[in-house]
Amino acid sequence: MIYADSEQIEEQAKQVRPKVAKVQFGVWYRRPDVLQSQGRTFSIEYERDLLRDGVASIDLIYKRSLIRINITWRTNEAMKNFIIVKFSSIRNLGVGYDRVGQPFIIFELHTPPSFERESIDNRAPDGTEHKWGFKTNDRLSALDDAHARVAPYAHHLRVLLADRDDLPKLEELLRIVQGNCRPICASSVDAFAQGFFSNRYVHDVYCWIKTMDWKNAFQIEAYLRCGILNTHELLFTLQKPIENLIRDYGDDASELLRLFSVALRMRNMDETPSACLARLRAEHPTIKPLRPAQGQFLCHHVVITPTRVLLEGPYTLRSNRVIRHYQNHDPTLVERFVRVEFRDEDNLAYRWDSDVDGTWFLRQRIGGILREGFDLGGRAFEFLAYSMSLLHEHAVWFVAPFRDPVEGYVNADVIRASLGDFSSLARTPSKYAARVAQAFTPADPAVKIRRDQWEEQDDLGPHTDGVGTISPELADMIWEERSRTAGKPGKNCIKPSAYQVRFLGYKGVVVVDHRLEGVKMRLRASQRKFPVHDVEVAELEVVRSFDQPDPVHLNRPTVVTLEGLGVKKDTFMNLQGAVKAHVYSAGTSLEDLAGLLKTYDIGSAFHLALILEWLTKLGLGLKETFNQRAFENAFLGRVLRGSAYHILRELKYKARIPVPGSYRLVGVADEGRAYINQGADPSRVFTLKEGFIYVCVQETADKEPVYLKGPCSISRGPVIHPGDIQRVYAVGKPPEDKICFFRDLKNVVVLSAVGDRSLASCLARGDLDGDTYDIYFGNPELLPTVRVAPANYPPREVWTLGEGSGDVTVEHIHDFIVEFMNSDTIGLLADRHSLIADQTKDGVFDRRCLQLARLCGIAIDYATNGIPVEINDLPKPLVKSRPDWHCPEVTGARQVDYYESDRALGYLYRNVDMHGPDELLPVPSLREVAPLDDAISRTVAPLVHVALNATVEGPWAENALAENLHTRYASEMRYICVTHSPVGSPDVRLTEEEVVLGTILAKSTQPRWSAGRAYRMTMHTETLLRDLREQIVNASLADEGLGDCLRDAWAVWGWAQYHREKPFIQSFSLVALGLVFDLLQRLGVLPGAVSVL
């Protein structure tokens, strides 16, 4: 946007307020009697005459980047409705005159408009009074009942103007705005009322899909819900071809129907839907679903927005105890569970404008769905539960009641009641829901143990909150099972010393105790959240294995707090500068960039960092230098350029800076006191004193363990209070002549178990049930010079039902979910804290910052304890303008709204100049070279010949296996690019490079949401790549079979070089190259790298 003339545009817009005659909502379609290439027609599915029913006008509100239609109804002039179209949601905007000369504006939209109603007497539509008088508007799902019937399917907008003279004025104003609002001539676009989504046709579609298997019905309903097809195309063009497809493909039909949704979105303009389906069938004469790894399943997803119900998948998610339980009885029962996510129309989390109160809307739209459920593909789904991570993502599980072959009739109530004894939580709804959520935590099955193999032990005061112990034999059993199911030999991996687990009603961490013999687990009372009775054998589930240390990254709240504790600005600048140097030196050396890819977890699904390491060892790089040759691969160059852009973006907008020599580790307790309590001589037991920690890290088996010894600091995010970072002393290697619980523990931080208060609780109210802690070591400049006592948090209050309210019901859980979505303020509090710290002399020690730190402690516990933070009385920033580092990544920010911050965050922000991805790093020029004559092929081929002791000859261009694998791979990659796109629009998709990187390069107003979307994209991609690798080679073959595997992988690479024109061929060949490198290393021809198979 151009803001130089914003005031002038605003003033001009006030003079141009066209009067509206009609509003129409509809869909685009192609008439069968018109050539496909000759344009589309608009089908009017809903129309409201506003000259008859009210008075309406159009406002262009430039500062808020939106167009608003204001409607005052004749039946109630005190009530106003608004139709709001954001500039960012406009794909195309057309203007023109219809066949009778009436002026119109037509919006082709990525996402539906939002609808609002101005409240009367500060009351919501149900008569309840608004909490805040300044919030005068309520969100709506539709204008009226007739609109509500078609809004889920038809969201494009056509507006007829009352006065011909208004159109040129509005068109001139829109041309000044530019961007997506720049109008195009649309006089040739016809509009007719086709009634595609009349009750009759919608009913006919749903009657049809009820006759088929649910997984097929899901895909067909998705075509309607996502705006890909209309009812006429389904009923009169595609019904017979789809029925034939279902007959011919049998149980696998739904897989082709899923890919058909993407084929429809990406088809050429002149291809009809039936021709598209025929082409897809020809490409895939047979097809099988991807095979998830053990502990995962293919999940169907539902996204509920204010007006629509969008359907995605199925694609891979980690499973949980409940779903796995029924899946073991009957694999098809996973189709009875759907993941439901609540989002705004733009697919982001709900955020309200300053004049909007979303409370009534959330209770009506989301609360209504939670209470009443919904029908999908002929099945009725009802609310089941959530996991704690899902709640923070505004997502839950729904289930369709079913008949289990072992347990009989099962519905949501039956499932919840089967999980354990929650009688002690009968008065605390949020606590009850949090305990039910334990069973829905994503976790992998590990081993089953008998009742005599586990027991409960006493806590060591407050110091063992959340942590128990297991014997070495049980730990080995867990690790062997996880290595087997992950398909990894684990030869160079470190056996974990600790696991985060779920077991019956217990949760937390178990750490290896070398004094325990046999198969034994000793849990603590603090880990038992609810009892489960009469169980003789139970499955231990692993949420996470701590087999290697994680890197530590600074972030904005940590930088703000460390600066307040005396750390100099230059310390942060030097750390950031080192990362920038590695990024910009990638043109001459890939080694440093490979290290950053690991640190930032970029491209891990494609083993990108390892491929770069191997290329570097072979003397290849981005460009020609005195000691390296250019690898002449433009795609790989673009991938690396995208990775550099992502890293610089993390540095600038998050201050996410890696700290060398520091580690993020799970916390466990020193069990030495337990040894003493069991009778050991205190003088012979080495225990940690208060303020001391133990850390031993070892990344791989071929590296020596590193014992940290000396002063360091420890913290746990989110760091808000200055006491959330404490100085401690690492003791180094324990003495050999004493009994020591933690002597052999690796990749954990052991905390002292003495003192009145646990160290974990001093760090942002942490505990030991899986919390990870940042250990800053080897960087003396990062150690705080100011010592601050940890915060004294108030006792945790819990939402408890009042007298006479009865016990907890599922309706209480519905209400809590809605209120949580409306009142989850942890992000707001942390952001406000950083702003005020920037603007005040005392920084993090300002009384307002300390108040916000106390409130953050309450907000962190909101999901469990049910007590929200009241935002009415939050301290406000001192000035309206904000520091420059707070400027959002998205375009549209005005310079006058920001000031130059003189704090460390300001310098870090200004120290990174962001360029577009296309401007970073050189990309190898793509000269025409013969297949297998490129630098990579010429360098690797001799190594392959040495490994096989033979020269590998073609024919390279003909390889049925490679061709079939690529066809399947390309279809799934298309689906990934469309499904995980940041914008829910058929024509917006991710690039191949983004999928390889595992990140979304598009700018977002909600980076946390983009990160979640990228995580799901990566999990989906990993499933595809695992399936592909297993079909190219068998990763579990013994060493004597590796030669054949190498021959097959090299043949796939060669085939790809002969077919560079095919879609997604570059990433496909990258998978083959990674396999070739790995097999060469395992065969001893390419030393010095870690096997990834």
N, C-alpha and C positions, 0 to 999 in steps of 0.2 A: 504494500500500500504506500501511497505518496501522501505524506502528512503536511507538506508545506502549505497547502491551501485548505486544510481541513475546516477551519473556521468559516472560510468563504463557502465551501461546499455545504456545510451545515446550514448556513443562512440561505443559500440558494434552495436547498431542499425544503425549507419551511415555506417557500413561495410556490413550490410545486407539490401539491397534494391531490393527485388525481382522484376523482370520485369513481367508486367501483359500482358496476351494474350487477355483475354475477361473479361468483367464484365456482370453479369446477375442479374436481379432482378426478384423475383418471390414469390410464396407462398408455404406453406407446405400443403400436402393433403394425404389422405389415398386411395390407389387404391382399387376399389371394388373387384378385383380378389385376393386380399391379405388379410389375417386375420388382424383385427384391431390391435391386439397386436404385430404384426411383423414389426412395424415401419412405417415411413412416407416417402413420395417421394417429391422431389422438382420440382415444376412446373415452368419452365422458361417462364416468361411473357414478358421480355425485354432482349435483348442481344446487346452488342456493341463490335465489333472486334477491339481491340486497336492495334493489330499488323498491321492491314490494315489502320486504320483511324488515328493513332497517335502513341505516345510513352507514356507508363505509367509505374509507379513503386509504390511500397508500402513503406511508412515510418511509423515507430513506434516512436511516440513522447511521451516519457515516462513522462516528466515533465508536459505535458498538458493532460495526461491520455487519449490518443486517437490514433487511427490508421488512416492514411491518404493515399488515393490513389491519386497520382499526374498524371494528364493527359495533355499532350501537343498535340494539333491537327495538323495534316499534312497540313490542309488547311490554318491554321493561326498559325505559330509557336510562335507568340508573345502572343497568348492567352492560358492561362492554366485554367483547371478546377480541382476541388478537390472534392473527396467523403470522408467525415469525419465520422468516427464511434467512438463514445465515449466508453470508457471501460464500463461505467455505463449502457449503452444501450444494452450490449451484454448479452443475456441469455445463449446461448451456442455457442461455436466456434469449428467447426470440420475441420479436415484436412484429406486428403487422395488422392488417385489416382482413376480416373474414369475407365470405362471399356476398354478404349484404352490407359490407362497408363498416362494420362495427370494429373499433380498435380493440386489440387484445395484447396481453403479455403472456408468454408461456414459459414455464420453468421446467427444464429437465433437471432433476435433482439426484444427487448421490444418495441423500438420506431425506426422510420426510421432514416437513416443517414442524415446529413445535406450536402448541396451542395453549393460550392462557385466557384467564377470565379475571377481570378486575373485581375485587371483592366488594360487597355491599356492607357498609357499617363495620368494616374490618372483620368480616366473618367469611369462613370457607363455605362452599356450596352446601354442606350439610348443616350449616348454622353454627358450627363451633367457632369460637372467637380466636383470631390469630394471636399468637404469642407476642409478636412484635408488630407495633403499629405502623412501622415504616415499610413493612412487606405487604403490599397492597394487592398482589396478584397471586392466583393459583394456577398450577399447570393442569391441563386437561388432556384426555386421550382423543377427543373428537369434538367437533362443533355441536353435534346433536346425534340423536339415535340413528338416523338414516346414514349419517357420515360414519358412525362407529361400525356399521356393518361392512363398509367397503374400505375403511382406512387400513386394515391389515394387509390389503392387497394393492391398493391404488394410492400412490402418494405424490405423483407428479401434478403440478398446479397450472391451471389456466385461468387468467383473470380478464374479464371483459370490462372495459372502461365505459363510463356513461357519456363522456364528452370526447368527440374526435380531436379536439384541439389539445387535449391533455397529453396525447401520445407523443408528439414531437418534443414537448417540453421534458417529459420523463426520459425519453430516449437520449436527449442531449445531456441530461444529468447523469444518466447511467454511463455514457461514453466518457465523461470526466472521471468517474470512479474507476473505470478500467477494470483490469483483472477479470474474474469470472463473470462480473456483471456487465461486461461490454456486450451490448445487444447485437444480434444478427437478425437479418430479415427472415420472417417466418410466414409471410403471407400465403405461401404455397402449402402450408400445413393444414390439412382438413381436420375437422373435429366432428365426430358423430357419437351418439349415445348407443353403444353396442350392448351394454348390460352384461359384460363378461362375468361380473361378480354379483349378479343378481342372486337372490336366495335360491332360485331354481337351479341354476348351473352349479353353484357352489355345492348345493345339496347333492346333485348328481355325481360330482367328483368324489365326494366323501362316501357316498353309497358304493361307488365303484371300488375305492381303495380298501374299504372294509372287507372285501371279498378275498384279499390277497394276504400273503405273509406280511407281518408287521414291518419287517426291515425293508421290504419293497414299498409298502405304503408310506413309510417315513420319507423315502427319497422322492416319491411323487408329490407328496404334500409339500416338500421343500421347494419344488419347482414353483408352486403357487405362492408360498409364503415369502420366498426370496425374490419374487418378481421376475422370474426367468421365463415362465410360460403363463398363458392365461387359460381359462377353462375351455374355450373353444378349441385351442390347439391341442389340449389334452383329450377332450371328448370326441372331437370330430377328425383329428389328424393323427394323433399318436396312440389312441387307445388300443387299436388292433396291433400295431408294431410293438408296443410295450408288452401286451399280453403274449405275443409270440416270443419276445425276448425272455420273459419269465419262464415260459414253457421250455425253451431251448437251453437256457443256462441253469435252470434248477435252483439249487441252494446258493449258487454264486451270482444270481441275477442282480441282487442288490448292489454288488460291487460295480458292475457295469452301469447300473442306474446312477450310482454315486458319481462316477466319472463323467456321465452324460451331463450332469449339471454344469460342470466346468467346460465341457465341449460346447455346450449351448452358449455360454458367455463369451467364448473365444472364437466362435465360428465366423467365417467370412460373411459379409453383408448379403451376398447372393445365395447363401446356402440355407435351405429350409430346415426346420427342425427334424422332419422325417429323413431328409438326406443326411443330416448330421448324425442321427442315430444309426443309419445304415453304414456310414463311414466308420463310426466307432466300433460297430460289430465286426467290420472287415479288419480293423486294426487288432482286435482282440477276439479271435475266434474262440479262445478259452481264456478264463481269467480266474485267479484265486485271490482272496483277501491277503493282505500282508499278515505276517505271523508275529505277533507281539512277543517280547521276551517274557519269561516266567515272572510273575508278579505284576504284569501289565495286562490290559484288556482294551478292546476296541469299544470306545464309548460314544454314544449318541449325545449331541449337545443341543441345547435349546437356549436361545438368547431372547429374552423378553424386554422389549422397549416400550415406550409409552403408547405406541400405536400398533406394533407388529409383534409377531412371534416368529423368529428366524431359526432355521434348522441347519445344523452342520454335522458333518461326520458320517459314519463313525471314524475316529482316529484315536491314537494311543494315549492312554492315561495310566498312571500307576494305580494298581488296584488297592483294595482295603479289605479288612477282615470280613465285613458283611457280604460284599459282592463275591469275594472268593468262596465264602461258605456255600452260597447257593450255586455258584458256578461249578463247584465240585460235585454237586448233586445232578446238575443238568447244565451243560455249557451254554445252551440257548437262553438260560434265565438272565444272563447279563443284559439282554435286550429289554428287560423289565425295569432297568435303572437308567435314568437320564440325568445328566448334569444340567442344571438350569441356572442361568446367569442373568442378572438384572442390570440393564444398561440403558443409557440415554440413546437417542436416535443416532448419534454419531459414533456409537459403539464405545464411548467412554463412560466413566463413572458419572453419576449424577452430580452436577454442580449448578447451584441456583444463582440467577442474577440477583443483584442487591434488592430488587423490588418483588422477588418471588418467594413465597412461603411454600415449600414442597411437602409439608407435613400431610395435609389432606390428600394430596395426589398419591403419595407413597402408600398411605393407608388404604386408599381406594383401589389403586392399580395393583400394587405388589401384595398388599395385605389380602386383597380379594383373591388373587391367584393362589396364595399360600393357603387360604381357607377353603376355597372351592375346588382347587385343582384345575386341570384342563384335559381336554381330549386331544389325542395325537395319534393319527394313523388308525383310528378305530379303537384305541385303548384309553381308559380313564386313568390319569396319573394323579397321585396325591403326594403331599409333602411328606418327606421322610426325616431328614436330618441334615446336618452340615458338619464338616470338619472345621477346625479353627482357621486354617489357611483359606478355606473356601469362604468363610464368613467375611474375612477381610477383603476378599475379592468380590463380595456381594453375590455369592453363588451358593447353591444348595443342591441336595439330592432329592429327586422325586422318584416314586416307584409306582408301577402298575400292579395291582394285586394279582397273584398267580397261585397255581397249585403246585407245590413242591412234591416231587416223587417220594420224599422221605417224611416231610413234616406236614403235608397236607396244605390247607388254605393259608396263605401268607399275605398280610398287608402291612402297612406302615406301623400300625399299633403292635402287631405281633412281633415285628422285627425289633422295635425299641424295647419291648418288654423282655425279649430273649437275651438282652445284652448283659444284664446283671441286676443287682438289687439297689435301686435308687431311692429307697424309702427314706433315707436320711436327708435327701435333697428335695423332699416333697413340697417345701415352702419356698424354694429358691429357684425360680425358672431359669435364669441365665446359667447358674451353676449346674443344674440338671442337664441343660442342653450341652454345656461344655463337656460333661462327663460322657454323655452319649456320643459326642463328637470324637472321643478317643477311638471308637470302633471304626470311624470313617477316615482316620488319618492314613494317608498313603503309606503303605508299608509292604515289605516283602516277606513271604513266609520263610522261616529259617529251619527250626527243628521243633519236634514235639518232645515234651518231657513229662515224666510221671509225677504224681503228687508227692512222692517221697524224694524227689530230686529238687524241689524248691521249698524254701522256708522264709519266714519273715524274721528280721533282726531289728534290734532297737536302733534308733537314730543316735548319732553322737551330737546331741544338742541341736543347734540350728545349722551345723556345718555339713550335714549329709542330706540336706533337703533335695530329694530327687535322684539320689545315686545309690546303687547297690553293687553287689559283686557277683562274679561267676568264676568257675574253676577254669584252669587252662584247657582241660579236656573239652569242656562245653564250648569254650571260645574256638577251639580248633574245629569242632563239629559245625559251628555256625559259619566259619570262614570257608571250610571245604564246600559246604552247601551253596554258599553265595558264589564262590568261584566256579562251581559246576554250572549253576543256572545262568551265570553271566557269560559263559562260554569262553572264559579267560583262564590260561594256565596258571597265572599268578606267580610265575617264577621269579619275577623281579619286584614283586609287591611286598610291602610290609604287613604282616598280620596285625590287625587292629588290636589295640589294648582296650578299646572301649567301643560300645555300641549304644545307640539310642534305640529303645525298644518300646513295644506295647505288648502286654501280657495280661490276659483277663482284664481285671479292673486296675492293673498297675500301669504306670507310665514313668518314663525317665531314662536314665543311663545305667548300664551295668559295666563295670570295669574289672579286668582280670585280677584275681587275688591268687598268687602262686602258692598260697598255703592250703587252698581248697583242693581236695582230691576227688577223683571220679567226675561224674556229671552232676554239678551242683550249682544252684543259683540262690543267692541270699538277697532278698529284697527288703526294703525298709518301709516302715509304717507310713512315712511321708510320701511314698510312691503309690500307696493304695488309695485310689480316689473313690472306689466303690467296691463292695464285695461281690464275688461270683461264687455261688454255692454248688456243692455236689459235683465237682469236676475232678476226675482222676487223671486225665491226660489232656494237656493243653498245648497249643502252638505258640511258640515264641516268635514274634514278628519284629523285623528290623526296619526301623525308619531310616537309619543312616549308619554306615560304617566309617569310623574315623581312622582310615588307613594311611593318610598322608596329611601334612599340615596345609592349611590354606594360607594364601598371601594376605597381608594386611594392606588395606587402602585407607588413606585419609578420606574424609568427606567434609562437607561444609560445617555441620554441627561440631565435629571434632576439631576442625581448624579454629573455629570461633572459641571453643573452650580452651584448647591448648594455648592460643594466643593470650587469653585471659590469665593463664597460669604461668606466663612468663616466657613462652617459646617465641623466638624472634621471627619476624616476617621472612628474613632471608633464608631461614631453615626450610620453610615451605617452598620458597622460590627455587632453591637449589634442587630440591627433590623433583619439582615440576620440570625444571630445566633439563634434568637428566633424561626424563621420559621424552621430552620434545626432541632432544638430540638424537635419541635412538630412533624416533619416528622419521626424522628428516634425513638420517644417514642410511635409511633402508635402501636408497637408490644405489649405494655402493656396497652395503653389507646387510644381508638378510638375517644374520645371526641375532642381533639385538632385537629386531622386530619379531623374530620367532619367540624370543623370551617374553616379549610383551603380549603376544597372542595367548601364551599360556597364562600369564598373570591376569589378563582381562577375560580369559575363557572365550576366545574368539575362534571360530572355525573348528571347534573340538570334534563335532560329528564327522567332519571330513578329514580329521587328523592333519589339519593344515600346518600347525607348528612343526610337527615331525617331518612333513614333506619339505618344508623350508629348510630344516636342519640337514636333511639328506641332500637337497640341491646345493646347499652351501658347501658341504663336504666334497661334493663332486665339482666344485669350482664354477658353479652357475649363479647368476644373479640377475637383477632387473636390467642392468646395462653393462656394457663392455668396459672393463678396467684393465689395469696391468696384470691383475691376478685372477680375473674371473671373466667368463664369457656370458653374454646375455642369453637368457633361456628362450627368448623369442616367442613368448606365450602371452598374447594380449589379454586373454581372459584372466589368467593368473595375476597379471599386472593390475587389472581392474579390481580384483579381489583384494589385493594388498593395499591398493589405494583406498578402497572402502574401509579396510581395517584401520588405516592411519586416520581417516576421518572420524571413525567411531571413537578411537582413543583420544584424539584431540577434543572431541565433543564432551567426553567424560571429564577431561581435565578442566574445560572451561565452565561448563554448566553444573557440574557436581563437585568440582575440586576433588575428584576421585583419583588420588595419586598413590601409586604403590610405594611401600616403605621397605627397602631392602633390609634383609636380616631380621625382619619381624614376622610374627606368625599369628594366625588366628586358630585357636585350639579349643576343643571342648573342655569344660571344667569338670574335675572330679575331686574327691576329698582324700586327704591322707588318712588311711585306715590304721595307722600305727596305734592310735588310742584304743581301737577295737582289739588289737593284739594284746595290749596291756590289760584291758578289761577281761580278756580270756585267760589271763594268767602269765603272760610273758613278763620277763624282768624289765622294768622301765629303763634301767641303765644300759640294757643291751638293744633297745629299740630306738632306731634313728627316726625322729619325727620332726616335722616342720614347726618352727616357732611362728608366732603371730607376725604377719607382715612378710613372711618368706613363702616362696613358691618353688616348684620343681618343674623343669621343662627339659625334655630330651626329644629332639626332632630327627627324623630320618625319612628322606623322601623316597628312596628306593633301596633295594637290598644291596646293590653294588656301590652304595655310598656309605661313608662312615657316619655313625650317629653323632649329633652335635648336642653337647650339654651346655645349656646357657648358665653362665655364672657371672654375677655382678648385678649392679643396679639396673632396674628397668621399670617400666610403667605398665599398668594393666587397665583395661577399660572394657566396657560392654555397651553396644549400641542399643537404643539411641543415647548418645552423650549429650545431656542437656545441663545438668547441674555441674558446677566446677568440681564437686567432690566425686563425680562419676569416673574420674581418672585418678588412680592412686599409684604412688611410688612403692615398689616392693623390691625384694632382693631375691634373685635366683641362686639356688645353693650349689649348682653344678652337680658333678657325679657323686652319688652317695658313698660314704665310707664302706670299705669291703668288710670290716670286722664287726659290723652291726646288722641286726635284722632290719630290713627296710621294705615296707610295703611297695613302694613305687620304684624300686631299683630297676626293674625291667620294663617299665611302662614307657611307651613312645607315642609321640604325636598327641599328647594330652597336656593340660596344665593342671598340676596337682596343687590344691589350695590347702592351707593350714586348717587343722580342725581344733584349734585352741582359741580362747578369747570369748568375750561375751556376745560378739556379733560375728557372723560369717562374712568373709571377704566378699563372697558372691553377692550378698544382700546389699553391700555398700556400693555396688557398681550398677546403677540404674535398676535397682530392685531385682537383681538377678538371682538365680538359684542354679542347681546342678542337674536339672532334668533334661538337659540338651542344649543349654545356653553355651554359646561360644564366646571366647574372650580374646581381645587383641593384646598381644605381648609386644611392646616396643622395646627392642633390644639392639645394641650395636650402633645406635644413633644418639649419642649423648646430648646433642642439641635439641632433641625432641623430649627430653625429660623435663617435667615441670619444675620450675624453680620456686614456685609458690605451693605450699602444702595447705590443702583445704580438707576439713573433715567431711566425711560422706554425709549426704542428706539424711535427715531423720524423717522418714516417710510416715504419714499417719497410718494407724491400723486400717487394714483393708475392710471397707464396708461391703456388704453384699445385699443386693436387692432381694427383699423378703416380702412375701405376700402378707397383706394385712389380715387382721383377725376377721373371720367370717368369709374370707375369700376362697376357702377350700384349698385343695392341693393343686399342684402344678398340672395344667392340661396342655395339650398341644397348641391350643389357642394362645396361651401365654407365650409360647415360643414364637408363634407367628408375629405377635405384637413386638416381641423383642427384636426380631430380625429387622422389622420395619424401622423401629426406633434406632437401632444400631446404624442402619444405612443413613439415617437422617442426622445422627449425632456423633459419628466417629470423627473426632477432632484431633487426633494425634498429629497428623500432618500440619494442620493449621497452627497448633500450639508450637511445634518445632520451628515452623517458618516464622511465626511472630517473635519467638525468642531470638532468632538470629537477626531479625530486623532491628529489634530494640537494642540488642547488644551492639549493633553497628552504629546506632545513633546516640548512645549515651556515653558519658565519660567513664563510668565504672564498668561498662561492658557486661560480662556475664555475672558480675557481682551487683549489678543494679537490682534494686528491690523488685522491680517488675519482672526481670529475668528470673529471679529466684522464685517469685510467685508462679511464673509459667512452668518452671521446673517441677514445682510441687504438683501442679495440675497435670503435667505429663505423666507423673507417677500414677495418678488416678486414671488417666485416659488409657494407659497401657493395660490396665486390669479391667477395662470396661467390658471386653468380650467375655470375660469369665464372671466378673462380679456384678455386672449389670448396672453400675452406677455411672451415668454420663457426666461429663464436664459441662457445666452451664456456661455457654459462651457469651452471655449478655454482659458479664462483668469482667471480661478479659481486658488486661491492660492494652492500650492502643499505642501504635508507633508515635513517636514525638512529632514527626512531620509527615505530610501526605506523600511527598516524593520519596522514592525508594533508592537504595544503593544500586549502582550500576550492575553489580553482580547478580542482582535479583531480576534483571531484564530477561524475559522468557526467550527460549530458543526460537519460537515461532515468530514470523514476521508480523509487523503491525504495531510494535512498541514505539511510543513517542519519546524522543530524546528529552523533552522538557519534563517528563515524569520521573526522571532519574538523576541522581547526583553521583559524583565521582567519590567512591568510598576510599578512605585513607587507611582502612584496616587490611589485614592480610588477604581476605577474600577478594577485595577490590583489586589488589595488585595481581593476584593469581588469575582473576578473570581477564584483566586487560593484557596479561602476558601471553595470551593465546589468541592468535588471529585465525578466525575460522574462514576457511575457503570451502567451496563446494567440493564434493568428492572428486570431481573431474579435474580439479586444479592441484591435487596432491600427488606427489611421486610421479616419476616418469612411467609411462606405459610402453612396453616394447612395441615397436612398429610391426605391423602384421604384413611382412613381405611374403610373397607367394613362394612357398617351398613345397617340394614334393612330399607326399606322405612318408613319414618316418625319416625325413631328412632334416627335421627341426633339431635344435641343439639338445633338447632333452632326450629325444629318441636316440640321437647319435652317441650321446654320452652313456646312456643306460644299456643300449644293446650289447656292447662288449661284455658288460658285467653279467647279463643274462646268459650269453654264450658260455662264459666261464663257469657259471653256476650249473648249467645243464651239460657242460662238456660237449657241446654241439652247437652248430649254427642253426638258428631257428629261421626257417623259410616260410613264405606265405602258403596258400593265397590269403592275403590279409583282408581284402575287401569282401570276401564271402565267409561269413561266420554266423550260422543260424542261431547259435546260443547267444552270441553278443547282440544280434539284431532283435531277438525276442526279449532279451533282458532290457535292452534300451527302450523298446516300445512301452513296456510296462513302467519302466523308470520315468520316462518322459510324461506319461499320463499322470502318474502320482505327483510329479514335480509341478505340473500345471495345477493340480488340485491344491497342493501346499501353497503355491504362490497366490492363488485366489482366496482360499479359505482363511489364511492367516494375515491377509492384507489389513493394514491399519484403518482402512475405510471400507465400510460395508456396502460397496457398490460393485456391480458386475464388471465394470471396465477398469477398475483399479486393482492392481496386483503387485506383488513383490517381484523383485528381479532375481535372476538365478544367482547373482553375486551375493545378494542379501541372504538367501537360503544357505549358501556355503558358509558365510560368516556367522550365521545364527543370530543376526541382529537386524533391526528395522532402522534403516538410515533416514527415513522420512521424519521430519520434525513433528513433535507432538506437544500438546499442552499438558499432557499427563504422562511423563516418562515412566512412572511406575506401571501404568497400564501397558505401555509399549513393551516394557521388559517382560511382563507376564505373557503377552502375546508371543513375544520372541521365544520364551521358554517352551510354550506349547508347540510352536513351529519346530523348534529343535528336537523335541521329543518325537514328533511326527516324522521328522527327517531321519532321526536315528533308527526308527523302526524300518523305514525304507532302506537305509544303507545296510543295516544288519541283514535284512532279507537278501539284498543284492550281493553282498560279500559272500554269504553262505552259498549262493547259487554259482558264483564264479569259482570259488575254492571252498574246500572244507577245512575250516580253521582248526578243527580238532584233530586233523590227521597227524599221525606220528611223523617223525623227521624223515623217514624213508619215502614218504609220499609227497614231500614238499616240492620236489622237482616237477611233478605233474601239475601241482597247483600253480607254480611259477609259469609254466608253459601256457596254461589256460589264461592266467591274468595278463601275461604279455600279449597273447593273441587278442584279448579284448581291447587292450590299449592300441594295438596295431589297427584293429578294425575301426576304432573311433577316429584314428588319424585319416582314414580313407573316407570318412563320412562327416566332415567338419560342418557341413551345411545343416545337419539334423538339429532339431530343438534340444536344448539341454545336454548337448553332446560334450560340452566342455567340463561340466561338473561330473558327468558320467565317466569321462576319461580320467578325471582327478581321482575318483574312487579306484579305478584300475591301477593308476600310478602308485597310489598309496599301498595297495596290495603288493605290487611288484617290489617296491622298496622294502616292505616288511619281510617278504619272503627271501629277498637277497640277504637281508641282515640275519635272518634265522639260519640261512645256509652258509653263513660265515664269509660272504663275499663283500658285504657292506657293513663293516664293523662300526661300533661306537654309537648306536642308536637303540632306543628301547622298542621292543616288539609291541605292536598294538593289536595283533590278532587275538 
